[in-house]
Amino acid sequence: MYPSAISKLRKFTFHRFSINHRTAIFGFFLILLLLPPFVRAQTTGSSTTASAGCPIRFMNFSPGGAFWLNTRIKNTSGRTIVGLVFNAALSDATEHWKWYHWEFDDARPIHDFDWNRKIKSGETKRLSWDQVDLKFEHGGGVAFVLTSALFDDGSIWEESADQAACRYVWYNHHKEALVRPVVLPFRQ
C-alpha cells in the first residue's frame, strides 16, 4: 500500500510539472507574438524629409535603446552607393537642437556615422551602428541627417553645412509630435 501511494504521488507531481512547463512555453511564445507591436509603438518616427537631390529615402529609424542605432534606407539615386556619412542632432525637451559630438564633448568633432558597404540602385538596406544609444527618456528627439554619399563611379553627393534636407526626424514616445519647426544649427 505504501509503495503505490508514492508512485501515484510521483506520477501526479511529474504530470503537474509537465503541465506548468507547457503553460510556461506557451506563455513565452504568446508574449513574443504580442510584444513587438507594443515595442514599435513606443518608437514612433515623426517625419522624413528629403531634398530633390537626396540619393536615399529613409524608410525608418531607431535611435537605439539596446545600444544599437539603426535605420532602413532605400537607394533612390539610380547609381550604386559605396559610402555614406550621417550626422545626428539631438533635441532637448524644449526642442532646442544640437549636433551630437564625440563623447558629447563640443570641443570634439561632430560624430560621423559612416557606412562603407555597397547599396545597389533601388535596394533597401538596414544600416546599424553598435554601442550607440541616442534615445533619452525625457529628450525631445533625434534628427538623423545624410551629409554625403560616394558612388561607385567616384562622384559625390554632399549636403552643404547650412542645410539638412535629407533627414529623418524621430521624436520621443512621451511626445505626441514636435511642436516647433525643426531648425538645425550649422554643422562645423
Backbone as numpy.savetxt, mean C-alpha at the origin, in Angstrom:
# Nx Ny Nz CAx CAy CAz Cx Cy Cz
-15.96 -53.99 34.89 -16.77 -52.79 34.89 -15.91 -51.53 34.89
-14.88 -51.54 35.65 -14.01 -50.37 35.72 -13.30 -50.08 34.39
-12.70 -51.10 33.71 -12.05 -50.82 32.43 -13.00 -50.29 31.36
-14.23 -50.75 31.31 -15.14 -50.26 30.28 -15.52 -48.80 30.52
-15.62 -48.36 31.75 -15.92 -46.96 32.05 -14.77 -46.06 31.59
-13.52 -46.51 31.80 -12.36 -45.72 31.36 -12.32 -45.66 29.84
-12.54 -46.75 29.18 -12.51 -46.73 27.72 -13.63 -45.84 27.17
-14.81 -45.83 27.80 -15.86 -44.92 27.37 -15.46 -43.47 27.59
-14.77 -43.19 28.71 -14.32 -41.84 29.01 -13.30 -41.37 27.98
-12.33 -42.22 27.63 -11.33 -41.88 26.62 -12.00 -41.63 25.27
-12.90 -42.48 24.92 -13.58 -42.33 23.64 -14.37 -41.01 23.60
-15.08 -40.72 24.67 -15.84 -39.47 24.75 -14.91 -38.26 24.69
-13.79 -38.29 25.42 -12.84 -37.17 25.43 -12.23 -36.99 24.04
-11.83 -38.09 23.40 -11.26 -37.98 22.07 -12.28 -37.42 21.09
-13.50 -37.93 21.17 -14.56 -37.46 20.29 -14.83 -35.97 20.51
-14.86 -35.56 21.76 -15.10 -34.15 22.08 -13.96 -33.28 21.56
-12.72 -33.74 21.70 -11.56 -32.99 21.21 -11.63 -32.83 19.70
-11.99 -33.89 19.00 -12.03 -33.81 17.54 -13.11 -32.84 17.07
-14.22 -32.76 17.78 -15.25 -31.80 17.41 -14.73 -30.38 17.61
-14.10 -30.10 18.72 -13.54 -28.77 18.96 -12.45 -28.44 17.96
-11.65 -29.42 17.62 -10.58 -29.22 16.65 -11.18 -28.86 15.29
-12.20 -29.57 14.87 -12.85 -29.27 13.60 -13.53 -27.91 13.64
-14.13 -27.59 14.75 -14.78 -26.29 14.89 -13.76 -25.16 14.81
-12.60 -25.36 15.43 -11.55 -24.34 15.39 -11.04 -24.15 13.97
-10.85 -25.23 13.25 -10.38 -25.11 11.86 -11.43 -24.41 11.01
-12.69 -24.78 11.17 -13.77 -24.13 10.43 -13.82 -22.63 10.75
-13.71 -22.29 12.05 -13.72 -20.89 12.45 -12.56 -20.11 11.87
-11.39 -20.72 11.84 -10.20 -20.07 11.28 -10.42 -19.75 9.79
-10.92 -20.72 9.02 -11.16 -20.48 7.60 -12.29 -19.48 7.38
-13.26 -19.47 8.24 -14.34 -18.49 8.15 -13.81 -17.08 8.37
-12.93 -16.92 9.34 -12.31 -15.61 9.59 -11.48 -15.19 8.40
-10.67 -16.09 7.83 -9.88 -15.76 6.66 -10.74 -15.34 5.49
-11.89 -15.92 5.36 -12.80 -15.60 4.28 -13.45 -14.23 4.47
-13.84 -13.92 5.70 -14.59 -12.69 5.96 -13.73 -11.48 6.31
-12.49 -11.67 6.73 -11.65 -10.57 7.18 -11.16 -9.64 6.08
-10.76 -10.10 4.90 -10.21 -9.18 3.89 -11.09 -8.00 3.52
-12.42 -8.13 3.35 -13.19 -6.93 3.04 -13.11 -5.86 4.13
-13.04 -6.27 5.39 -12.94 -5.30 6.47 -11.57 -4.63 6.49
-10.53 -5.38 6.22 -9.18 -4.81 6.19 -9.06 -3.82 5.05
-9.56 -4.17 3.88 -9.50 -3.24 2.75 -10.31 -1.98 3.01
-11.41 -2.09 3.70 -12.24 -0.92 3.97 -11.53 0.08 4.86
-10.55 -0.36 5.62 -9.84 0.55 6.51 -8.77 1.35 5.77
-8.33 0.93 4.59 -7.27 1.61 3.88 -7.81 2.13 2.55
-8.64 3.10 2.60 -9.29 3.63 1.43 -8.42 4.69 0.78
-8.26 4.61 -0.52 -7.55 5.65 -1.24 -8.52 6.74 -1.64
-8.07 7.98 -1.62 -9.00 9.03 -1.94 -9.02 9.35 -3.42
-7.87 9.43 -4.04 -7.90 9.80 -5.45 -6.58 9.50 -6.13
-6.68 9.40 -7.42 -5.49 9.27 -8.24 -5.52 10.41 -9.25
-4.38 11.01 -9.46 -4.29 12.12 -10.39 -3.15 11.83 -11.35
-3.38 11.98 -12.62 -2.33 11.75 -13.60 -2.40 12.82 -14.68
-1.25 13.38 -15.01 -1.19 14.35 -16.09 -1.27 13.60 -17.41
-1.49 14.34 -18.47 -1.62 13.72 -19.78 -0.36 12.95 -20.16
0.80 13.42 -19.73 2.05 12.76 -20.08 2.48 11.70 -19.09
1.72 11.47 -18.06 2.10 10.51 -17.02 2.18 9.11 -17.64
3.31 8.41 -17.49 3.47 7.11 -18.14 2.78 5.94 -17.44
2.20 6.18 -16.27 1.54 5.10 -15.53 0.17 5.55 -15.07
-0.62 4.56 -14.66 -1.89 4.85 -13.98 -1.86 4.06 -12.68
-2.10 4.75 -11.57 -2.17 4.09 -10.28 -3.48 3.32 -10.18
-3.39 2.05 -9.81 -4.57 1.22 -9.63 -4.99 1.21 -8.15
-4.00 1.12 -7.26 -4.26 1.23 -5.82 -2.95 1.53 -5.09
-3.06 1.80 -3.81 -1.90 2.16 -3.00 -2.17 1.78 -1.55
-1.16 1.24 -0.89 -1.24 0.93 0.53 0.02 1.47 1.20
-0.14 2.36 2.17 1.02 3.01 2.78 1.79 2.15 3.77
1.42 0.92 3.95 2.16 0.05 4.87 1.22 -0.56 5.87
1.64 -0.53 7.11 0.85 -1.15 8.17 1.54 -2.39 8.67
2.02 -3.23 7.77 2.80 -4.42 8.15 4.22 -4.25 7.62
4.67 -3.02 7.57 6.01 -2.66 7.11 6.25 -2.94 5.64
5.22 -2.95 4.83 5.33 -3.09 3.39 4.51 -1.99 2.73
5.18 -1.04 2.12 4.50 -0.05 1.31 4.34 -0.68 -0.07
3.15 -0.61 -0.65 2.99 -1.16 -1.99 1.96 -0.38 -2.78
2.13 -0.46 -4.10 1.21 0.17 -5.03 1.06 -0.74 -6.24
-0.07 -0.64 -6.89 -0.30 -1.37 -8.13 -0.47 -0.35 -9.22
0.32 -0.49 -10.29 0.29 0.48 -11.39 0.08 -0.23 -12.71
-0.32 0.55 -13.70 -0.42 0.05 -15.07 0.43 0.96 -15.95
1.25 0.35 -16.79 2.09 1.10 -17.73 1.21 1.55 -18.89
0.97 2.85 -19.00 0.14 3.41 -20.06 0.96 4.21 -21.07
2.29 4.08 -21.00 3.19 4.90 -21.83 3.28 4.45 -23.27
2.97 3.19 -23.56 3.16 2.68 -24.90 4.58 2.16 -25.12
5.43 2.24 -24.10 6.82 1.75 -24.17 7.11 0.93 -22.93
8.19 0.17 -22.96 8.61 -0.62 -21.80 9.35 0.28 -20.81
8.90 0.26 -19.58 9.55 1.03 -18.51 10.59 0.13 -17.86
11.81 0.69 -17.65 12.88 -0.08 -17.00 13.31 0.54 -15.67
12.77 1.70 -15.32 13.10 2.32 -14.04 12.07 3.36 -13.65
11.72 3.40 -12.36 10.78 4.39 -11.84 11.32 4.94 -10.52
11.04 6.21 -10.27 11.37 6.83 -8.98 10.12 7.53 -8.46
9.75 7.20 -7.23 8.61 7.80 -6.56 9.10 8.57 -5.33
8.37 9.61 -4.94 8.56 10.29 -3.67 7.23 10.26 -2.93
7.29 10.41 -1.62 6.08 10.41 -0.80 6.00 11.70 0.00
4.82 12.27 0.08 4.56 13.43 0.93 3.55 12.99 1.99
3.77 13.44 3.20 2.91 13.08 4.32 2.09 14.28 4.75
0.88 14.03 5.15 -0.01 15.07 5.64 -0.23 14.86 7.13
-0.20 15.95 7.87 -0.56 15.83 9.29 -2.09 15.86 9.40
-2.59 15.84 10.60 -4.04 15.79 10.81 -4.75 17.04 10.30
-4.02 18.16 10.18 -4.63 19.40 9.67 -4.33 19.61 8.19
-3.85 18.55 7.52 -3.62 18.51 6.08 -2.56 19.50 5.60
-1.50 19.64 6.38 -0.29 20.33 5.92 0.63 19.25 5.37
1.11 19.45 4.14 1.90 18.42 3.45 3.38 18.70 3.59
4.15 17.62 3.71 5.59 17.71 3.86 6.21 16.48 3.19
7.32 16.66 2.44 7.97 15.53 1.78 8.64 14.63 2.81
8.58 13.34 2.55 9.18 12.33 3.43 10.68 12.24 3.13
11.50 12.65 4.09 12.96 12.59 3.97 13.46 11.32 4.66
14.68 10.90 4.31 15.29 9.73 4.94 15.29 9.89 6.44
14.81 8.87 7.14 14.78 8.85 8.62 14.02 10.06 9.21
13.12 10.65 8.45 12.33 11.82 8.88 13.21 13.01 9.24
14.40 13.09 8.68 15.36 14.16 8.96 15.36 15.12 7.76
14.84 16.34 7.95 14.74 17.30 6.85 16.10 17.71 6.29
17.18 17.51 7.03 18.52 17.83 6.54 19.01 16.79 5.53
18.36 15.63 5.51 18.73 14.57 4.56 17.87 14.71 3.30
18.26 14.05 2.21 17.48 14.14 0.96 16.10 13.50 1.09
15.22 13.87 0.16 13.91 13.23 0.08 14.12 11.75 -0.23
13.35 10.92 0.44 13.45 9.47 0.24 12.93 9.09 -1.14
13.78 8.46 -1.94 13.36 7.96 -3.25 12.94 6.50 -3.11
11.81 6.18 -3.70 11.35 4.80 -3.78 11.62 4.36 -5.22
12.72 3.62 -5.41 13.17 3.22 -6.74 12.62 1.86 -7.12
12.38 1.67 -8.43 11.95 0.39 -8.97 12.71 0.19 -10.27
13.42 -0.94 -10.42 14.25 -1.13 -11.60 13.96 -2.41 -12.38
12.75 -2.92 -12.29 12.37 -4.10 -13.07 11.51 -3.68 -14.25
11.60 -4.42 -15.34 10.85 -4.08 -16.55 9.35 -4.17 -16.33
8.65 -3.20 -16.91 7.19 -3.21 -16.94 6.78 -2.95 -18.39
6.28 -3.95 -19.06 5.93 -3.84 -20.47 4.71 -2.93 -20.65
4.58 -2.41 -21.84 3.45 -1.55 -22.17 2.14 -2.28 -21.94
1.22 -1.66 -21.22 -0.08 -2.24 -20.92 -0.08 -3.19 -19.74
1.08 -3.52 -19.21 1.18 -4.47 -18.10 0.83 -3.80 -16.77
0.15 -4.55 -15.92 -0.16 -4.11 -14.56 0.79 -4.82 -13.62
1.38 -4.07 -12.68 2.40 -4.64 -11.80 2.22 -4.10 -10.39
2.44 -4.98 -9.40 2.45 -4.56 -7.99 3.89 -4.28 -7.60
4.14 -3.07 -7.11 5.46 -2.68 -6.64 5.41 -2.60 -5.12
6.45 -3.10 -4.45 6.43 -3.05 -2.99 7.83 -2.78 -2.46
7.85 -2.14 -1.30 9.09 -1.79 -0.62 8.99 -2.29 0.82
9.99 -3.06 1.23 10.04 -3.66 2.56 10.47 -2.63 3.61
10.01 -2.83 4.83 10.39 -2.02 5.99 10.02 -0.54 5.83
8.91 -0.27 5.16 8.41 1.10 5.02 6.97 1.12 5.50
6.69 1.99 6.44 5.33 2.13 6.96 5.02 3.62 7.06
4.20 4.12 6.16 3.82 5.54 6.16 2.40 5.75 6.67
1.84 4.70 7.25 0.47 4.77 7.75 0.52 5.14 9.23
0.10 6.32 9.56 0.13 6.78 10.94 -1.30 6.89 11.47
-1.48 6.49 12.71 -2.81 6.38 13.32 -3.64 7.65 13.17
-3.05 8.80 13.43 -3.83 10.03 13.40 -3.30 11.04 12.38
-2.57 10.57 11.39 -2.10 11.45 10.32 -3.20 11.71 9.32
-2.95 12.63 8.42 -3.95 12.96 7.41 -3.93 12.03 6.22
-2.73 11.76 5.70 -2.65 10.91 4.53 -1.27 10.89 3.92
-1.20 10.28 2.73 0.05 10.14 1.99 -0.23 10.46 0.52
0.65 11.24 -0.10 0.63 11.44 -1.55 1.85 10.71 -2.10
1.62 9.74 -2.97 2.71 8.96 -3.56 2.86 9.44 -5.00
4.01 10.05 -5.31 4.20 10.81 -6.55 5.27 10.16 -7.43
4.94 9.91 -8.69 5.94 9.47 -9.65 6.73 10.70 -10.07
8.05 10.66 -9.87 8.89 11.82 -10.22 9.67 11.60 -11.50
10.00 10.33 -11.85 10.69 10.08 -13.12 10.51 8.63 -13.55
10.63 8.43 -14.85 10.53 7.09 -15.44 11.58 6.98 -16.53
12.23 5.83 -16.59 13.23 5.52 -17.62 12.67 4.44 -18.51
12.78 4.65 -19.84 12.26 3.68 -20.80 13.40 2.88 -21.42
13.06 1.73 -22.02 14.09 0.85 -22.56 14.83 1.44 -23.76
14.30 2.50 -24.37 15.00 3.16 -25.47 15.95 4.26 -24.98
16.05 4.44 -23.65 16.96 5.44 -23.08 16.31 6.78 -22.80
15.07 6.97 -23.23 14.39 8.25 -22.98 13.86 8.28 -21.54
13.64 9.51 -21.05 13.21 9.71 -19.66 11.99 10.62 -19.63
11.06 10.30 -18.75 9.96 11.20 -18.40 10.26 11.71 -17.00
10.21 13.03 -16.80 10.45 13.58 -15.47 9.41 14.64 -15.15
8.99 14.63 -13.90 8.08 15.65 -13.38 8.94 16.79 -12.85
8.55 18.03 -13.14 9.33 19.16 -12.62 9.15 19.26 -11.11
10.10 19.91 -10.44 10.12 19.98 -8.97 8.91 20.71 -8.39
8.26 21.55 -9.20 7.11 22.29 -8.70 5.78 21.63 -9.07
5.83 20.43 -9.66 4.63 19.72 -10.06 4.55 18.35 -9.38
3.36 17.84 -9.25 3.13 16.49 -8.73 1.81 15.97 -9.29
1.69 16.01 -10.61 0.43 15.65 -11.24 0.22 14.13 -11.33
1.30 13.39 -11.38 1.21 11.93 -11.50 1.32 11.33 -10.11
0.18 11.20 -9.42 0.22 10.83 -8.00 -1.02 10.04 -7.60
-0.89 9.40 -6.45 -2.01 8.74 -5.80 -2.09 9.33 -4.40
-3.26 9.81 -4.02 -3.44 10.39 -2.69 -4.30 9.45 -1.86
-3.74 9.03 -0.73 -4.41 8.12 0.20 -4.67 8.89 1.49
-5.85 8.73 2.08 -6.12 9.37 3.36 -6.43 8.33 4.42
-6.14 8.68 5.66 -6.30 7.79 6.79 -7.76 7.38 6.95
-7.99 6.17 7.43 -9.36 5.67 7.56 -10.18 6.42 8.60
-9.54 7.24 9.45 -10.31 8.05 10.40 -11.00 9.22 9.69
-10.50 9.59 8.52 -11.07 10.70 7.77 -12.04 10.15 6.72
-13.10 10.87 6.48 -14.01 10.47 5.41 -13.50 10.94 4.06
-12.77 12.05 4.07 -12.16 12.60 2.86 -11.20 13.70 3.29
-10.37 14.13 2.38 -9.52 15.29 2.65 -10.37 16.53 2.45
-10.26 17.47 3.37 -11.09 18.68 3.33 -10.46 19.75 2.45
-9.16 19.92 2.59 -8.44 20.95 1.84 -7.90 20.37 0.54
-7.66 21.22 -0.47 -7.02 20.73 -1.70 -5.60 20.27 -1.39
-5.13 19.27 -2.11 -3.78 18.75 -1.91 -2.81 19.66 -2.63
-2.05 20.44 -1.86 -1.03 21.34 -2.39 0.30 20.89 -1.81
1.11 20.26 -2.65 2.38 19.74 -2.17 3.47 20.80 -2.31
4.42 20.85 -1.38 5.52 21.82 -1.47 6.47 21.44 -2.60
7.37 22.37 -2.96 8.39 22.08 -3.96 9.29 20.95 -3.47
9.68 20.08 -4.38 10.67 19.05 -4.04 12.05 19.68 -4.15
12.89 19.42 -3.19 14.25 20.00 -3.22 15.28 18.92 -3.25
